[in-house]
């Protein structure tokens, strides 16, 4: 990576395609991470889940499939936001889902917006000096749990 901070990085390094988002399932490692979070918190069912760095939205959809009352996705990429919206809308019209375009270090949501704030495959994209702001934001947004996997 040649950028000095994540703010200097291109907005999206992957090709998120809203047209195929609904067809894409979770890769086995992402599904395992989602199931682990579900077990650790004693069940996502009935809870509000916030995916900080939601990418294509597959984990949002999986959270809704596990019974999340609300699933909120946050990503700074327009492509990821469009893909995440397409993914959750394909499930049931998007009921119970919200996707916000924002940097994970500064999310325009109130304190305690979710029971569970989680991210998979996100923390490794931050430089060490940026991680305190990322974790502070995750903690601010969480009512109870913060779970990160990489």
Secondary structure, DSSP 4 states (H G I P E B T S, - for coil): ---SSGGGS-S-SS---HHHHTT----HHHHHHHHHHHHHTT--TTSEEEEET-TTSHHHHHHHHTT-SEEEEEES-HHHHHHHHHHHHHHHTTTTEEEEE-BTTB-SS-TT-EEEEEEES-GGGS-HHHHHHHHHHHHHHEEEEEEEE-
